[in-house]
Amino acid sequence: MHQKAIIDEPHRAYKTDFMNKTINVTQPFLPPLEEFNEYLRQIWESKWLTNNGPFHQELEKKLCDYLGVKYISLFSNGTLALVTALQALRITGEVITTPFSFVATTHAIWWNNIKPVFVDIEPDTFNLDPDKIEAAITPKTTAILPVHVYGNPCNVKRIKDIADAYGLKVIYDACHTFGVSVNKVPVLNFGDLSVMSFHATKVYNTFEGGAIVCHDEATKKRIDNLKNFGFSGEITVVAPGINAKMNEVQAAMGLLQLKYIDKAIENRKAITECYREGLKGINGISYLEDMPDVEHCYSYFPILIDKEKFGKTRDEVYEGLKTSDIFTRRYFYPLISQFPTYRGLDSAQPGKMPVAEKITEVVLCLPIYNDLDLATVEKICSLIKNN
């Protein structure tokens, strides 16, 4: 029973070697164990396991340098980082967001007793459509929470212009955008805050983990207080905070991952290019190209399947690939707005977001991870082509 539960887990990223004849939609990059053991030895010697330890401090500095940001606050996971980001900016009332994301995006809003307001997405990027934002703004709106879907940057200029005109905060869910830049400007520098995930399924991982990127020291101090129960000193609590600190083992993994991240992104780019070449010209199969002036990290490789042109539905392709031990993911399906928790909201009613409602029925993310060999990518393309 336990083994089956592991196999059926949605991300399909945690299978052990003896089960590893299948190709999962993703699997984590793990650096050489002997190198990680050296970090563990230092942790064992120091006996400093958490609470802003030396590896934690070092990782914050090195991530700021690598990502080109001023301040970063590490978290135990990305969801708690999202929850805390809303707290840090004292967001209330209503927040405009996308239905096309992982549920944590909207859960973080809900957990803060804020009403999510969904608007439709762009058909070419799957990001929040700026043309739909203004119509959704009410006197209760205090913020916009867009997602850089699949690591493709949102229209940050348009969103900033709207936010400035209405006095709104912007918090980006940047969980797919490690190292992504627009015109050589790191995408994490846009918005009031950007939230990252370092989950095992991400391009860069610390087992679990996350972070908030901000632009000034005072905001970082508030975030750091909130993630540590609200403490600002030994006996002073300044806010009703939470325990969301990253521990030293996670931070050690993060430091080691930085040694290999450029090569990992390079490998993902090669895999993406192989998919594009292998799927090119197949009637009814389309995919996203690189965006102009954007440096990508190739988090995912989604395709769109047009049943009328291809001859099979997305779900038929999804099930068919399983018979060859290829496990893809319908990412994101269903829409967040279609889950029981949210579908009673006015903004979640059927027909209000036609683009998102269409994309969620035809999108399929193909396997992509650091160790995926190109011969397997070619096999997947062949299986799709000869469906």
Contacts in CASP RR format, 6 or more apart in sequence:
PFRMAT RR
TARGET T0000
AUTHOR 0000-0000-0000
METHOD contacts of the structure
MODEL  1
MHQKAIIDEPHRAYKTDFMNKTINVTQPFLPPLEEFNEYLRQIWESKWLT
NNGPFHQELEKKLCDYLGVKYISLFSNGTLALVTALQALRITGEVITTPF
SFVATTHAIWWNNIKPVFVDIEPDTFNLDPDKIEAAITPKTTAILPVHVY
GNPCNVKRIKDIADAYGLKVIYDACHTFGVSVNKVPVLNFGDLSVMSFHA
TKVYNTFEGGAIVCHDEATKKRIDNLKNFGFSGEITVVAPGINAKMNEVQ
AAMGLLQLKYIDKAIENRKAITECYREGLKGINGISYLEDMPDVEHCYSY
FPILIDKEKFGKTRDEVYEGLKTSDIFTRRYFYPLISQFPTYRGLDSAQP
GKMPVAEKITEVVLCLPIYNDLDLATVEKICSLIKNN
6 14 0 8 1.000
6 15 0 8 1.000
7 15 0 8 1.000
7 19 0 8 1.000
10 329 0 8 1.000
11 25 0 8 1.000
11 26 0 8 1.000
11 200 0 8 1.000
11 201 0 8 1.000
11 329 0 8 1.000
12 22 0 8 1.000
12 24 0 8 1.000
12 25 0 8 1.000
12 26 0 8 1.000
12 327 0 8 1.000
12 329 0 8 1.000
13 24 0 8 1.000
13 25 0 8 1.000
13 26 0 8 1.000
13 27 0 8 1.000
13 28 0 8 1.000
13 200 0 8 1.000
13 201 0 8 1.000
14 200 0 8 1.000
15 22 0 8 1.000
15 24 0 8 1.000
15 27 0 8 1.000
21 325 0 8 1.000
22 325 0 8 1.000
22 326 0 8 1.000
22 327 0 8 1.000
23 325 0 8 1.000
23 326 0 8 1.000
23 327 0 8 1.000
23 367 0 8 1.000
23 372 0 8 1.000
23 376 0 8 1.000
23 380 0 8 1.000
24 327 0 8 1.000
24 367 0 8 1.000
24 369 0 8 1.000
25 327 0 8 1.000
25 328 0 8 1.000
25 329 0 8 1.000
25 331 0 8 1.000
25 365 0 8 1.000
25 366 0 8 1.000
25 367 0 8 1.000
25 368 0 8 1.000
26 201 0 8 1.000
26 367 0 8 1.000
26 368 0 8 1.000
26 369 0 8 1.000
27 369 0 8 1.000
27 371 0 8 1.000
28 200 0 8 1.000
28 201 0 8 1.000
28 205 0 8 1.000
28 369 0 8 1.000
29 205 0 8 1.000
29 257 0 8 1.000
29 260 0 8 1.000
29 264 0 8 1.000
29 369 0 8 1.000
29 370 0 8 1.000
29 371 0 8 1.000
31 253 0 8 1.000
31 256 0 8 1.000
31 257 0 8 1.000
31 259 0 8 1.000
31 260 0 8 1.000
35 256 0 8 1.000
36 252 0 8 1.000
36 253 0 8 1.000
36 256 0 8 1.000
39 55 0 8 1.000
39 252 0 8 1.000
39 253 0 8 1.000
39 255 0 8 1.000
39 256 0 8 1.000
40 249 0 8 1.000
40 252 0 8 1.000
42 55 0 8 1.000
42 252 0 8 1.000
43 49 0 8 1.000
43 55 0 8 1.000
43 248 0 8 1.000
43 249 0 8 1.000
43 252 0 8 1.000
46 54 0 8 1.000
48 54 0 8 1.000
48 248 0 8 1.000
49 247 0 8 1.000
49 248 0 8 1.000
49 249 0 8 1.000
50 56 0 8 1.000
50 245 0 8 1.000
50 246 0 8 1.000
50 247 0 8 1.000
50 248 0 8 1.000
51 228 0 8 1.000
51 245 0 8 1.000
52 245 0 8 1.000
53 248 0 8 1.000
53 251 0 8 1.000
54 248 0 8 1.000
55 248 0 8 1.000
55 251 0 8 1.000
55 252 0 8 1.000
55 255 0 8 1.000
56 74 0 8 1.000
56 245 0 8 1.000
56 246 0 8 1.000
56 247 0 8 1.000
56 248 0 8 1.000
56 251 0 8 1.000
58 251 0 8 1.000
58 255 0 8 1.000
59 74 0 8 1.000
59 246 0 8 1.000
59 251 0 8 1.000
59 254 0 8 1.000
59 255 0 8 1.000
60 72 0 8 1.000
60 73 0 8 1.000
60 74 0 8 1.000
62 255 0 8 1.000
62 258 0 8 1.000
63 69 0 8 1.000
63 72 0 8 1.000
63 74 0 8 1.000
63 211 0 8 1.000
63 258 0 8 1.000
64 70 0 8 1.000
64 71 0 8 1.000
64 72 0 8 1.000
66 179 0 8 1.000
66 258 0 8 1.000
66 261 0 8 1.000
67 178 0 8 1.000
67 179 0 8 1.000
67 186 0 8 1.000
67 188 0 8 1.000
67 213 0 8 1.000
68 186 0 8 1.000
68 188 0 8 1.000
68 189 0 8 1.000
69 186 0 8 1.000
69 188 0 8 1.000
69 189 0 8 1.000
69 213 0 8 1.000
70 214 0 8 1.000
70 215 0 8 1.000
70 216 0 8 1.000
71 213 0 8 1.000
71 214 0 8 1.000
71 215 0 8 1.000
71 216 0 8 1.000
71 217 0 8 1.000
71 219 0 8 1.000
71 220 0 8 1.000
72 211 0 8 1.000
72 212 0 8 1.000
72 213 0 8 1.000
72 214 0 8 1.000
72 220 0 8 1.000
73 211 0 8 1.000
73 212 0 8 1.000
73 214 0 8 1.000
73 220 0 8 1.000
73 223 0 8 1.000
73 224 0 8 1.000
73 227 0 8 1.000
74 209 0 8 1.000
74 210 0 8 1.000
74 211 0 8 1.000
74 245 0 8 1.000
74 246 0 8 1.000
74 250 0 8 1.000
74 251 0 8 1.000
75 81 0 8 1.000
75 84 0 8 1.000
75 209 0 8 1.000
75 210 0 8 1.000
75 211 0 8 1.000
75 212 0 8 1.000
75 227 0 8 1.000
75 244 0 8 1.000
75 245 0 8 1.000
75 246 0 8 1.000
76 208 0 8 1.000
76 209 0 8 1.000
76 210 0 8 1.000
76 243 0 8 1.000
76 244 0 8 1.000
76 245 0 8 1.000
76 246 0 8 1.000
76 247 0 8 1.000
76 250 0 8 1.000
77 197 0 8 1.000
77 199 0 8 1.000
77 208 0 8 1.000
77 209 0 8 1.000
77 210 0 8 1.000
77 244 0 8 1.000
78 104 0 8 1.000
78 175 0 8 1.000
78 195 0 8 1.000
78 196 0 8 1.000
78 197 0 8 1.000
78 198 0 8 1.000
78 199 0 8 1.000
78 209 0 8 1.000
78 210 0 8 1.000
78 211 0 8 1.000
79 104 0 8 1.000
79 107 0 8 1.000
79 108 0 8 1.000
80 210 0 8 1.000
80 227 0 8 1.000
80 242 0 8 1.000
80 244 0 8 1.000
81 195 0 8 1.000
81 196 0 8 1.000
81 197 0 8 1.000
81 210 0 8 1.000
81 211 0 8 1.000
81 212 0 8 1.000
81 244 0 8 1.000
82 104 0 8 1.000
82 105 0 8 1.000
82 108 0 8 1.000
82 171 0 8 1.000
82 173 0 8 1.000
82 195 0 8 1.000
83 108 0 8 1.000
83 111 0 8 1.000
83 112 0 8 1.000
83 242 0 8 1.000
83 244 0 8 1.000
84 212 0 8 1.000
84 223 0 8 1.000
84 226 0 8 1.000
84 227 0 8 1.000
84 242 0 8 1.000
84 244 0 8 1.000
85 108 0 8 1.000
85 171 0 8 1.000
85 193 0 8 1.000
85 195 0 8 1.000
85 212 0 8 1.000
85 223 0 8 1.000
86 95 0 8 1.000
86 108 0 8 1.000
86 109 0 8 1.000
86 112 0 8 1.000
86 114 0 8 1.000
86 143 0 8 1.000
86 171 0 8 1.000
87 112 0 8 1.000
87 226 0 8 1.000
87 239 0 8 1.000
87 241 0 8 1.000
88 193 0 8 1.000
88 212 0 8 1.000
88 214 0 8 1.000
88 219 0 8 1.000
88 222 0 8 1.000
88 223 0 8 1.000
88 226 0 8 1.000
89 143 0 8 1.000
89 169 0 8 1.000
89 171 0 8 1.000
89 192 0 8 1.000
89 193 0 8 1.000
91 112 0 8 1.000
91 114 0 8 1.000
91 142 0 8 1.000
91 143 0 8 1.000
91 169 0 8 1.000
91 171 0 8 1.000
92 114 0 8 1.000
92 142 0 8 1.000
93 114 0 8 1.000
93 115 0 8 1.000
93 140 0 8 1.000
93 141 0 8 1.000
93 142 0 8 1.000
94 114 0 8 1.000
94 115 0 8 1.000
94 116 0 8 1.000
94 117 0 8 1.000
94 138 0 8 1.000
94 140 0 8 1.000
94 141 0 8 1.000
94 142 0 8 1.000
95 109 0 8 1.000
95 114 0 8 1.000
95 115 0 8 1.000
95 116 0 8 1.000
95 117 0 8 1.000
95 141 0 8 1.000
95 142 0 8 1.000
95 143 0 8 1.000
95 144 0 8 1.000
95 145 0 8 1.000
96 117 0 8 1.000
96 119 0 8 1.000
96 128 0 8 1.000
96 133 0 8 1.000
96 136 0 8 1.000
96 137 0 8 1.000
96 141 0 8 1.000
96 143 0 8 1.000
96 144 0 8 1.000
96 145 0 8 1.000
97 105 0 8 1.000
97 106 0 8 1.000
97 109 0 8 1.000
97 116 0 8 1.000
97 117 0 8 1.000
97 118 0 8 1.000
97 119 0 8 1.000
97 128 0 8 1.000
97 144 0 8 1.000
97 145 0 8 1.000
97 146 0 8 1.000
97 147 0 8 1.000
98 105 0 8 1.000
98 118 0 8 1.000
98 119 0 8 1.000
98 121 0 8 1.000
98 127 0 8 1.000
98 128 0 8 1.000
98 145 0 8 1.000
98 146 0 8 1.000
98 147 0 8 1.000
98 149 0 8 1.000
98 336 0 8 1.000
98 356 0 8 1.000
99 118 0 8 1.000
99 121 0 8 1.000
99 335 0 8 1.000
99 336 0 8 1.000
99 337 0 8 1.000
99 338 0 8 1.000
99 348 0 8 1.000
99 353 0 8 1.000
99 356 0 8 1.000
100 121 0 8 1.000
100 126 0 8 1.000
100 147 0 8 1.000
100 149 0 8 1.000
100 332 0 8 1.000
100 335 0 8 1.000
100 336 0 8 1.000
100 356 0 8 1.000
100 359 0 8 1.000
100 360 0 8 1.000
101 147 0 8 1.000
101 149 0 8 1.000
101 173 0 8 1.000
101 332 0 8 1.000
101 336 0 8 1.000
102 175 0 8 1.000
102 332 0 8 1.000
103 336 0 8 1.000
103 339 0 8 1.000
105 145 0 8 1.000
105 147 0 8 1.000
105 173 0 8 1.000
105 336 0 8 1.000
106 116 0 8 1.000
106 336 0 8 1.000
106 342 0 8 1.000
109 115 0 8 1.000
109 116 0 8 1.000
109 145 0 8 1.000
110 116 0 8 1.000
110 341 0 8 1.000
110 342 0 8 1.000
115 140 0 8 1.000
115 345 0 8 1.000
116 342 0 8 1.000
116 345 0 8 1.000
116 347 0 8 1.000
117 136 0 8 1.000
117 138 0 8 1.000
117 141 0 8 1.000
117 345 0 8 1.000
117 347 0 8 1.000
118 336 0 8 1.000
118 337 0 8 1.000
118 342 0 8 1.000
118 345 0 8 1.000
118 347 0 8 1.000
118 348 0 8 1.000
118 352 0 8 1.000
118 353 0 8 1.000
119 128 0 8 1.000
119 129 0 8 1.000
119 132 0 8 1.000
119 133 0 8 1.000
119 135 0 8 1.000
119 136 0 8 1.000
119 347 0 8 1.000
119 353 0 8 1.000
120 129 0 8 1.000
120 132 0 8 1.000
120 352 0 8 1.000
120 353 0 8 1.000
120 354 0 8 1.000
120 355 0 8 1.000
120 356 0 8 1.000
121 127 0 8 1.000
121 128 0 8 1.000
121 129 0 8 1.000
121 149 0 8 1.000
121 353 0 8 1.000
121 355 0 8 1.000
121 356 0 8 1.000
121 359 0 8 1.000
122 128 0 8 1.000
122 129 0 8 1.000
122 155 0 8 1.000
122 355 0 8 1.000
123 355 0 8 1.000
123 359 0 8 1.000
124 288 0 8 1.000
125 149 0 8 1.000
125 152 0 8 1.000
125 154 0 8 1.000
125 288 0 8 1.000
125 291 0 8 1.000
126 149 0 8 1.000
126 150 0 8 1.000
126 152 0 8 1.000
126 302 0 8 1.000
126 359 0 8 1.000
126 363 0 8 1.000
127 146 0 8 1.000
127 147 0 8 1.000
127 148 0 8 1.000
127 149 0 8 1.000
127 152 0 8 1.000
127 153 0 8 1.000
127 154 0 8 1.000
127 155 0 8 1.000
128 144 0 8 1.000
128 146 0 8 1.000
128 147 0 8 1.000
128 154 0 8 1.000
128 159 0 8 1.000
129 355 0 8 1.000
130 155 0 8 1.000
130 158 0 8 1.000
130 159 0 8 1.000
130 162 0 8 1.000
133 144 0 8 1.000
133 159 0 8 1.000
133 162 0 8 1.000
134 162 0 8 1.000
134 166 0 8 1.000
136 347 0 8 1.000
137 162 0 8 1.000
137 166 0 8 1.000
137 168 0 8 1.000
141 166 0 8 1.000
141 168 0 8 1.000
142 168 0 8 1.000
142 169 0 8 1.000
143 168 0 8 1.000
143 169 0 8 1.000
143 170 0 8 1.000
143 171 0 8 1.000
144 159 0 8 1.000
144 162 0 8 1.000
144 163 0 8 1.000
144 168 0 8 1.000
144 169 0 8 1.000
144 170 0 8 1.000
144 171 0 8 1.000
145 170 0 8 1.000
145 171 0 8 1.000
145 172 0 8 1.000
145 173 0 8 1.000
146 154 0 8 1.000
146 159 0 8 1.000
146 170 0 8 1.000
146 172 0 8 1.000
146 173 0 8 1.000
147 154 0 8 1.000
147 172 0 8 1.000
147 173 0 8 1.000
147 175 0 8 1.000
147 176 0 8 1.000
148 154 0 8 1.000
148 172 0 8 1.000
148 173 0 8 1.000
148 174 0 8 1.000
148 176 0 8 1.000
148 177 0 8 1.000
148 180 0 8 1.000
148 187 0 8 1.000
149 176 0 8 1.000
150 176 0 8 1.000
150 288 0 8 1.000
150 299 0 8 1.000
150 300 0 8 1.000
150 302 0 8 1.000
151 176 0 8 1.000
151 177 0 8 1.000
151 180 0 8 1.000
151 296 0 8 1.000
151 297 0 8 1.000
151 299 0 8 1.000
151 300 0 8 1.000
152 288 0 8 1.000
152 291 0 8 1.000
152 294 0 8 1.000
152 296 0 8 1.000
153 177 0 8 1.000
153 180 0 8 1.000
153 182 0 8 1.000
153 187 0 8 1.000
153 190 0 8 1.000
153 291 0 8 1.000
153 294 0 8 1.000
154 172 0 8 1.000
156 182 0 8 1.000
156 187 0 8 1.000
156 190 0 8 1.000
156 191 0 8 1.000
159 170 0 8 1.000
159 191 0 8 1.000
160 170 0 8 1.000
160 190 0 8 1.000
160 191 0 8 1.000
162 168 0 8 1.000
163 169 0 8 1.000
163 170 0 8 1.000
163 191 0 8 1.000
169 192 0 8 1.000
169 193 0 8 1.000
170 190 0 8 1.000
170 191 0 8 1.000
170 192 0 8 1.000
171 191 0 8 1.000
171 192 0 8 1.000
171 193 0 8 1.000
171 194 0 8 1.000
171 195 0 8 1.000
172 187 0 8 1.000
172 188 0 8 1.000
172 190 0 8 1.000
172 191 0 8 1.000
172 193 0 8 1.000
172 194 0 8 1.000
172 195 0 8 1.000
173 195 0 8 1.000
174 180 0 8 1.000
174 187 0 8 1.000
174 188 0 8 1.000
174 194 0 8 1.000
174 195 0 8 1.000
174 196 0 8 1.000
174 213 0 8 1.000
175 195 0 8 1.000
175 196 0 8 1.000
175 197 0 8 1.000
175 199 0 8 1.000
175 202 0 8 1.000
176 202 0 8 1.000
176 297 0 8 1.000
176 299 0 8 1.000
176 300 0 8 1.000
177 187 0 8 1.000
177 188 0 8 1.000
177 194 0 8 1.000
177 196 0 8 1.000
177 297 0 8 1.000
177 299 0 8 1.000
178 196 0 8 1.000
178 202 0 8 1.000
178 203 0 8 1.000
178 204 0 8 1.000
178 261 0 8 1.000
178 297 0 8 1.000
178 299 0 8 1.000
179 186 0 8 1.000
179 187 0 8 1.000
179 188 0 8 1.000
179 265 0 8 1.000
179 295 0 8 1.000
179 297 0 8 1.000
180 186 0 8 1.000
180 187 0 8 1.000
180 294 0 8 1.000
180 295 0 8 1.000
180 296 0 8 1.000
180 297 0 8 1.000
181 187 0 8 1.000
181 294 0 8 1.000
181 295 0 8 1.000
182 190 0 8 1.000
182 293 0 8 1.000
182 294 0 8 1.000
183 293 0 8 1.000
184 295 0 8 1.000
187 194 0 8 1.000
188 194 0 8 1.000
188 196 0 8 1.000
188 213 0 8 1.000
189 213 0 8 1.000
189 215 0 8 1.000
192 214 0 8 1.000
192 215 0 8 1.000
193 212 0 8 1.000
193 213 0 8 1.000
193 214 0 8 1.000
193 219 0 8 1.000
194 212 0 8 1.000
194 213 0 8 1.000
195 210 0 8 1.000
195 211 0 8 1.000
195 212 0 8 1.000
195 213 0 8 1.000
196 210 0 8 1.000
196 211 0 8 1.000
196 212 0 8 1.000
196 213 0 8 1.000
197 209 0 8 1.000
197 210 0 8 1.000
198 204 0 8 1.000
198 205 0 8 1.000
198 206 0 8 1.000
198 208 0 8 1.000
198 209 0 8 1.000
198 210 0 8 1.000
198 211 0 8 1.000
198 250 0 8 1.000
198 254 0 8 1.000
199 205 0 8 1.000
199 208 0 8 1.000
199 209 0 8 1.000
199 210 0 8 1.000
200 207 0 8 1.000
200 208 0 8 1.000
202 299 0 8 1.000
203 261 0 8 1.000
203 264 0 8 1.000
203 265 0 8 1.000
203 268 0 8 1.000
203 297 0 8 1.000
203 298 0 8 1.000
203 299 0 8 1.000
204 254 0 8 1.000
204 257 0 8 1.000
204 258 0 8 1.000
204 261 0 8 1.000
204 264 0 8 1.000
205 253 0 8 1.000
205 254 0 8 1.000
205 257 0 8 1.000
206 246 0 8 1.000
206 250 0 8 1.000
206 251 0 8 1.000
206 253 0 8 1.000
206 254 0 8 1.000
206 257 0 8 1.000
207 249 0 8 1.000
207 250 0 8 1.000
207 253 0 8 1.000
208 250 0 8 1.000
209 246 0 8 1.000
209 250 0 8 1.000
210 246 0 8 1.000
212 223 0 8 1.000
214 220 0 8 1.000
214 223 0 8 1.000
221 232 0 8 1.000
222 239 0 8 1.000
225 231 0 8 1.000
225 232 0 8 1.000
225 238 0 8 1.000
225 239 0 8 1.000
225 241 0 8 1.000
226 239 0 8 1.000
226 241 0 8 1.000
226 242 0 8 1.000
226 244 0 8 1.000
227 241 0 8 1.000
227 242 0 8 1.000
227 243 0 8 1.000
227 244 0 8 1.000
227 245 0 8 1.000
228 241 0 8 1.000
228 243 0 8 1.000
228 244 0 8 1.000
228 245 0 8 1.000
229 237 0 8 1.000
229 241 0 8 1.000
229 242 0 8 1.000
229 243 0 8 1.000
230 237 0 8 1.000
230 238 0 8 1.000
230 239 0 8 1.000
230 240 0 8 1.000
230 241 0 8 1.000
231 237 0 8 1.000
231 238 0 8 1.000
232 238 0 8 1.000
264 370 0 8 1.000
265 297 0 8 1.000
265 298 0 8 1.000
267 370 0 8 1.000
267 371 0 8 1.000
268 297 0 8 1.000
268 298 0 8 1.000
268 299 0 8 1.000
268 368 0 8 1.000
268 369 0 8 1.000
268 370 0 8 1.000
269 296 0 8 1.000
269 298 0 8 1.000
270 374 0 8 1.000
271 298 0 8 1.000
271 301 0 8 1.000
271 368 0 8 1.000
271 372 0 8 1.000
271 374 0 8 1.000
271 377 0 8 1.000
272 298 0 8 1.000
272 301 0 8 1.000
272 368 0 8 1.000
274 374 0 8 1.000
274 377 0 8 1.000
274 378 0 8 1.000
274 381 0 8 1.000
275 287 0 8 1.000
275 301 0 8 1.000
275 366 0 8 1.000
275 368 0 8 1.000
275 377 0 8 1.000
275 380 0 8 1.000
275 381 0 8 1.000
276 287 0 8 1.000
276 289 0 8 1.000
278 377 0 8 1.000
278 378 0 8 1.000
278 381 0 8 1.000
278 385 0 8 1.000
279 285 0 8 1.000
279 287 0 8 1.000
279 303 0 8 1.000
279 381 0 8 1.000
279 384 0 8 1.000
279 385 0 8 1.000
282 310 0 8 1.000
282 384 0 8 1.000
282 385 0 8 1.000
283 309 0 8 1.000
283 310 0 8 1.000
284 305 0 8 1.000
284 306 0 8 1.000
284 309 0 8 1.000
284 310 0 8 1.000
284 311 0 8 1.000
285 303 0 8 1.000
285 304 0 8 1.000
285 305 0 8 1.000
285 306 0 8 1.000
285 310 0 8 1.000
285 384 0 8 1.000
286 303 0 8 1.000
286 304 0 8 1.000
286 306 0 8 1.000
287 301 0 8 1.000
287 302 0 8 1.000
287 303 0 8 1.000
287 304 0 8 1.000
288 302 0 8 1.000
290 296 0 8 1.000
298 368 0 8 1.000
299 368 0 8 1.000
300 331 0 8 1.000
300 365 0 8 1.000
300 368 0 8 1.000
301 365 0 8 1.000
301 366 0 8 1.000
301 367 0 8 1.000
301 368 0 8 1.000
302 331 0 8 1.000
302 363 0 8 1.000
302 364 0 8 1.000
302 365 0 8 1.000
302 366 0 8 1.000
303 363 0 8 1.000
303 364 0 8 1.000
303 365 0 8 1.000
303 366 0 8 1.000
303 384 0 8 1.000
304 359 0 8 1.000
304 362 0 8 1.000
304 363 0 8 1.000
304 364 0 8 1.000
305 312 0 8 1.000
305 313 0 8 1.000
305 314 0 8 1.000
305 317 0 8 1.000
305 362 0 8 1.000
305 364 0 8 1.000
306 362 0 8 1.000
307 313 0 8 1.000
307 314 0 8 1.000
307 362 0 8 1.000
310 317 0 8 1.000
310 387 0 8 1.000
311 387 0 8 1.000
312 387 0 8 1.000
314 330 0 8 1.000
314 361 0 8 1.000
314 362 0 8 1.000
314 363 0 8 1.000
314 364 0 8 1.000
315 330 0 8 1.000
316 387 0 8 1.000
317 328 0 8 1.000
317 364 0 8 1.000
317 384 0 8 1.000
317 387 0 8 1.000
318 328 0 8 1.000
318 330 0 8 1.000
318 364 0 8 1.000
320 387 0 8 1.000
321 327 0 8 1.000
321 328 0 8 1.000
321 380 0 8 1.000
321 383 0 8 1.000
321 384 0 8 1.000
324 383 0 8 1.000
326 367 0 8 1.000
326 380 0 8 1.000
326 383 0 8 1.000
327 367 0 8 1.000
328 364 0 8 1.000
328 365 0 8 1.000
328 366 0 8 1.000
328 367 0 8 1.000
329 364 0 8 1.000
329 365 0 8 1.000
330 360 0 8 1.000
330 363 0 8 1.000
330 364 0 8 1.000
330 365 0 8 1.000
331 363 0 8 1.000
331 364 0 8 1.000
331 365 0 8 1.000
332 360 0 8 1.000
332 363 0 8 1.000
333 360 0 8 1.000
333 361 0 8 1.000
333 363 0 8 1.000
334 360 0 8 1.000
335 353 0 8 1.000
335 356 0 8 1.000
335 357 0 8 1.000
335 360 0 8 1.000
336 342 0 8 1.000
337 343 0 8 1.000
337 345 0 8 1.000
337 347 0 8 1.000
337 348 0 8 1.000
337 353 0 8 1.000
337 356 0 8 1.000
338 348 0 8 1.000
338 360 0 8 1.000
342 348 0 8 1.000
343 349 0 8 1.000
350 357 0 8 1.000
351 357 0 8 1.000
366 380 0 8 1.000
367 376 0 8 1.000
367 377 0 8 1.000
367 380 0 8 1.000
END
